[in-house]
Amino acid sequence: MKAAYDELAQQTPFLPFPESVLPALLALRKTHQTVEETRAYQETHKISVENAKRRLDVEKSNLADQQALSRSLQNRIQSLRDGLESRMEMGPDDIARERIDDLKQKKKHYDREAAKLVKALRKFIENPLAGMLAAEELGGPVVGDMMDIDGDDLAAGFNSQGRPKKAKANPDLDKRQRRIDEIWGMRDGIRVDGTADDDRGEISAAAAEMRELIEELLNALMQSEADSSSAYVQLSKETAATRFLVRSKVAQFHPRDSTRLRLVDFGRELDD
């Protein structure tokens, strides 16, 4: 064994010649291996980095909210201090007068907002609700199933599937008027008599019915003085307007009498 070792030790070791590409290939392989390991490391830590970024964004948002809340509280504390100092200098009559003025301003504000709501409600009833109510009352689709309904559809009527019939070229106005009177009754200003308001007959009748029903319900609620049993309105019949209010959770029938209806007391839970 020693002889073999001595023989090999005396020989010149094998090395690539100067023009060999072996060193370059070895360096390229090592570089490629390093790149692949780096990519694998990035992929394994990509999810954790994204989670950390999202967490950082959440914490920044929470910090901004806390800072805004702190500023608001400081401003509120300062305003309370200023108000307390000013009120300490006021007498009882001045405080009462200030309170009365504040209540008057609030009442004016609520009156303006109520007027806006009433105006918006009337506009909603006129268009598009009245047309859909009239269609349901005439045997058409339920309110909300068909949005674009005009006077021609109402004049033509609906088939047994609730779909509009084909409009006739010369509709019978007398028959149409009798149908309106039978469903909605005789009312001033909504008769179909061949004038330019013909195509608004059913829509006007349905709108008037809804307005009158809401007015009756509101009056009954105001006169009940928070007594829910006294807030019911007696109905002569069930109409599309009453069904729409019940489906919308705005009104509800009496538990034992379906001919009585009242507005839902939104201060309490809805009766399902």
VEXDREN-2710 file (C-alpha; in Angstrom, 1 decimal):
% VEXDREN-2710
k/r/px/py/pz
1/MET/0.0/0.0/0.0
2/LYS/2.9/2.4/0.8
3/ALA/4.4/1.6/-2.5
4/ALA/1.2/2.5/-4.3
5/TYR/0.9/5.7/-2.4
6/ASP/4.4/6.7/-3.2
7/GLU/3.9/6.0/-6.8
8/LEU/0.7/8.0/-7.0
9/ALA/2.3/10.9/-5.0
10/GLN/5.1/11.2/-7.5
11/GLN/2.7/11.5/-10.5
12/THR/1.5/14.8/-11.7
13/PRO/-2.2/15.3/-10.7
14/PHE/-4.8/15.6/-13.5
15/LEU/-5.9/19.1/-14.1
16/PRO/-7.7/20.6/-17.1
17/PHE/-5.6/22.3/-19.7
18/PRO/-5.7/26.1/-19.8
19/GLU/-8.1/26.3/-22.7
20/SER/-10.6/23.9/-21.0
21/VAL/-14.2/25.0/-20.5
22/LEU/-14.6/22.8/-17.4
23/PRO/-14.0/25.7/-14.9
24/ALA/-16.6/27.8/-16.6
25/LEU/-19.1/25.0/-16.5
26/LEU/-18.5/24.3/-12.8
27/ALA/-18.9/28.0/-12.0
28/LEU/-22.1/28.1/-14.1
29/ARG/-23.5/25.1/-12.3
30/LYS/-22.8/26.6/-9.0
31/THR/-24.4/29.9/-10.0
32/HIS/-27.5/28.2/-11.3
33/GLN/-27.8/26.2/-8.1
34/THR/-27.5/29.4/-6.0
35/VAL/-30.2/31.1/-8.1
36/GLU/-32.6/28.2/-7.8
37/GLU/-32.1/28.0/-4.0
38/THR/-32.7/31.8/-3.7
39/ARG/-35.9/31.5/-5.7
40/ALA/-37.1/28.6/-3.6
41/TYR/-36.4/30.6/-0.5
42/GLN/-38.3/33.6/-1.8
43/GLU/-41.3/31.4/-2.7
44/THR/-41.4/29.9/0.8
45/HIS/-41.3/33.3/2.4
46/LYS/-43.6/35.2/0.0
47/ILE/-46.8/34.4/1.8
48/SER/-45.4/35.4/5.2
49/VAL/-44.2/38.7/3.7
50/GLU/-47.6/39.4/2.2
51/ASN/-49.3/38.7/5.5
52/ALA/-46.8/41.0/7.3
53/LYS/-47.6/43.8/4.8
54/ARG/-51.4/43.3/5.3
55/ARG/-50.9/43.3/9.0
56/LEU/-48.9/46.5/8.8
57/ASP/-51.6/48.2/6.7
58/VAL/-54.2/47.2/9.2
59/GLU/-52.1/48.5/12.1
60/LYS/-51.5/51.8/10.2
61/SER/-55.3/52.2/9.7
62/ASN/-56.0/51.4/13.3
63/LEU/-53.4/54.0/14.4
64/ALA/-54.9/56.6/12.2
65/ASP/-58.4/55.9/13.6
66/GLN/-57.1/56.1/17.1
67/GLN/-55.4/59.4/16.4
68/ALA/-58.6/60.8/14.9
69/LEU/-60.6/59.6/17.8
70/SER/-58.2/61.1/20.2
71/ARG/-58.3/64.5/18.5
72/SER/-62.1/64.4/18.5
73/LEU/-62.2/63.6/22.2
74/GLN/-59.8/66.4/22.9
75/ASN/-61.9/68.8/20.9
76/ARG/-65.1/67.6/22.6
77/ILE/-63.6/68.0/26.1
78/GLN/-62.4/71.5/25.2
79/SER/-65.8/72.4/23.9
80/LEU/-67.5/71.1/27.0
81/ARG/-65.1/73.0/29.2
82/ASP/-65.8/76.2/27.2
83/GLY/-69.6/75.6/27.4
84/LEU/-69.4/74.9/31.1
85/GLU/-67.5/78.1/31.8
86/SER/-70.0/80.1/29.7
87/ARG/-73.0/78.5/31.3
88/MET/-71.7/79.1/34.8
89/GLU/-71.9/82.8/34.0
90/MET/-75.6/82.5/32.8
91/GLY/-78.6/82.7/35.1
92/PRO/-81.5/80.2/35.2
93/ASP/-83.6/82.4/32.8
94/ASP/-80.9/82.6/30.3
95/ILE/-80.3/78.8/30.4
96/ALA/-84.1/78.2/29.9
97/ARG/-84.2/80.7/27.0
98/GLU/-81.2/79.0/25.4
99/ARG/-82.8/75.6/25.8
100/ILE/-86.1/76.9/24.2
101/ASP/-84.3/78.4/21.3
102/ASP/-82.4/75.2/20.7
103/LEU/-85.6/73.2/20.8
104/LYS/-87.2/75.6/18.3
105/GLN/-84.2/75.2/15.9
106/LYS/-84.5/71.4/16.2
107/LYS/-88.2/71.6/15.5
108/LYS/-87.6/73.7/12.4
109/HIS/-85.0/71.2/11.2
110/TYR/-87.2/68.2/11.7
111/ASP/-90.1/70.0/10.0
112/ARG/-87.9/70.7/6.9
113/GLU/-86.7/67.1/6.9
114/ALA/-90.2/65.8/7.2
115/ALA/-91.4/68.0/4.3
116/LYS/-88.5/66.6/2.2
117/LEU/-89.5/63.0/3.1
118/VAL/-93.1/63.6/2.3
119/LYS/-92.2/65.1/-1.0
120/ALA/-89.9/62.2/-1.8
121/LEU/-92.6/59.7/-0.8
122/ARG/-95.2/61.3/-3.0
123/LYS/-92.8/61.3/-5.9
124/PHE/-92.0/57.7/-5.4
125/ILE/-95.7/56.8/-5.3
126/GLU/-96.4/58.7/-8.5
127/ASN/-93.5/57.1/-10.3
128/PRO/-92.8/54.2/-10.4
129/LEU/-94.9/52.7/-7.5
130/ALA/-98.4/53.6/-8.7
131/GLY/-98.0/51.9/-12.1
132/MET/-96.8/48.7/-10.5
133/LEU/-99.7/48.8/-7.9
134/ALA/-102.2/49.3/-10.7
135/ALA/-100.7/46.4/-12.6
136/GLU/-100.9/44.0/-9.6
137/GLU/-104.5/45.2/-8.9
138/LEU/-105.5/44.4/-12.5
139/GLY/-104.1/40.8/-12.3
140/GLY/-100.6/41.6/-13.5
141/PRO/-97.2/40.9/-11.9
142/VAL/-96.5/41.6/-8.2
143/VAL/-95.0/44.9/-7.4
144/GLY/-91.3/44.8/-8.3
145/ASP/-91.5/42.0/-10.8
146/MET/-92.1/44.3/-13.8
147/MET/-90.6/47.8/-13.5
148/ASP/-91.5/49.5/-16.8
149/ILE/-95.3/49.7/-16.9
150/ASP/-97.1/52.4/-18.9
151/GLY/-100.7/53.3/-19.5
152/ASP/-101.0/51.2/-22.6
153/ASP/-100.1/48.1/-20.7
154/LEU/-102.7/48.9/-18.0
155/ALA/-105.4/49.7/-20.6
156/ALA/-104.8/46.4/-22.4
157/GLY/-104.8/44.4/-19.2
158/PHE/-103.0/41.1/-18.4
159/ASN/-103.5/37.5/-19.1
160/SER/-103.9/34.6/-16.7
161/GLN/-100.1/34.3/-16.4
162/GLY/-99.8/38.0/-15.4
163/ARG/-98.2/39.1/-18.7
164/PRO/-99.4/42.2/-20.6
165/LYS/-101.9/41.7/-23.4
166/LYS/-101.4/43.2/-26.8
167/ALA/-102.7/46.8/-26.8
168/LYS/-105.8/47.4/-29.0
169/ALA/-105.8/50.2/-31.6
170/ASN/-109.1/51.7/-30.3
171/PRO/-109.7/50.7/-26.7
172/ASP/-113.1/50.9/-25.1
173/LEU/-112.9/54.0/-22.8
174/ASP/-116.2/53.3/-21.2
175/LYS/-115.3/49.8/-20.3
176/ARG/-111.9/51.0/-19.0
177/GLN/-113.6/53.6/-16.9
178/ARG/-116.1/51.1/-15.4
179/ARG/-113.1/48.8/-14.5
180/ILE/-111.4/51.7/-12.7
181/ASP/-114.5/52.6/-10.8
182/GLU/-115.1/48.9/-9.8
183/ILE/-111.6/48.5/-8.5
184/TRP/-110.7/51.9/-7.0
185/GLY/-114.1/53.5/-6.7
186/MET/-115.3/56.9/-7.8
187/ARG/-112.8/59.6/-7.2
188/ASP/-112.5/63.2/-8.4
189/GLY/-109.8/64.1/-10.9
190/ILE/-109.0/60.6/-12.1
191/ARG/-111.8/59.7/-14.5
192/VAL/-110.9/58.6/-18.0
193/ASP/-113.1/60.8/-20.2
194/GLY/-111.1/60.9/-23.5
195/THR/-108.9/63.8/-22.5
196/ALA/-105.1/63.8/-22.5
197/ASP/-105.1/62.2/-19.1
198/ASP/-106.6/59.0/-20.3
199/ASP/-103.4/56.9/-20.0
200/ARG/-103.0/58.0/-16.4
201/GLY/-106.4/56.7/-15.2
202/GLU/-105.3/53.5/-13.5
203/ILE/-102.0/55.0/-12.3
204/SER/-103.7/58.0/-10.8
205/ALA/-106.3/55.9/-9.1
206/ALA/-103.6/53.6/-7.6
207/ALA/-101.5/56.6/-6.5
208/ALA/-104.5/58.2/-4.8
209/GLU/-105.4/55.0/-3.0
210/MET/-101.8/54.6/-1.7
211/ARG/-101.7/58.2/-0.5
212/GLU/-105.0/57.9/1.3
213/LEU/-104.0/54.6/2.9
214/ILE/-100.7/56.0/4.2
215/GLU/-102.5/59.1/5.5
216/GLU/-105.0/57.0/7.4
217/LEU/-102.3/54.9/8.9
218/LEU/-100.2/57.9/10.0
219/ASN/-103.3/59.6/11.5
220/ALA/-104.2/56.4/13.4
221/LEU/-100.6/56.1/14.7
222/MET/-100.5/59.7/15.8
223/GLN/-103.9/59.4/17.6
224/SER/-103.1/56.1/19.3
225/GLU/-100.6/57.8/21.7
226/ALA/-98.2/54.8/21.6
227/ASP/-101.0/52.3/22.1
228/SER/-100.4/49.8/19.3
229/SER/-103.9/48.2/19.7
230/SER/-105.4/51.6/18.8
231/ALA/-103.3/52.2/15.7
232/TYR/-105.2/49.9/13.4
233/VAL/-107.1/51.0/10.4
234/GLN/-110.2/49.1/9.3
235/LEU/-109.9/48.0/5.6
236/SER/-112.8/47.6/3.3
237/LYS/-110.8/45.1/1.2
238/GLU/-107.3/43.8/0.7
239/THR/-105.6/45.7/-2.1
240/ALA/-102.2/45.8/-3.8
241/ALA/-101.3/48.8/-1.7
242/THR/-101.9/47.0/1.6
243/ARG/-100.0/43.9/0.4
244/PHE/-97.1/46.0/-0.7
245/LEU/-96.9/47.8/2.7
246/VAL/-97.0/44.4/4.5
247/ARG/-94.3/42.9/2.2
248/SER/-92.1/45.9/2.7
249/LYS/-92.4/45.5/6.5
250/VAL/-93.9/49.0/6.7
251/ALA/-97.3/47.8/8.0
252/GLN/-98.7/44.7/9.4
253/PHE/-102.1/43.0/9.7
254/HIS/-103.8/42.4/13.0
255/PRO/-102.8/38.9/14.3
256/ARG/-106.5/37.8/14.4
257/ASP/-108.2/40.1/11.9
258/SER/-106.8/40.6/8.4
259/THR/-109.1/43.5/7.8
260/ARG/-107.2/45.7/10.2
261/LEU/-103.8/47.2/9.4
262/ARG/-101.4/49.4/11.2
263/LEU/-97.9/50.8/10.7
264/VAL/-95.0/48.9/12.2
265/ASP/-93.6/50.3/15.4
266/PHE/-90.0/50.7/14.4
267/GLY/-89.0/51.2/18.0
268/ARG/-89.8/47.5/18.6
269/GLU/-89.0/44.3/16.8
270/LEU/-90.8/43.4/13.6
271/ASP/-93.5/40.8/14.0
272/ASP/-92.7/38.0/11.6
END
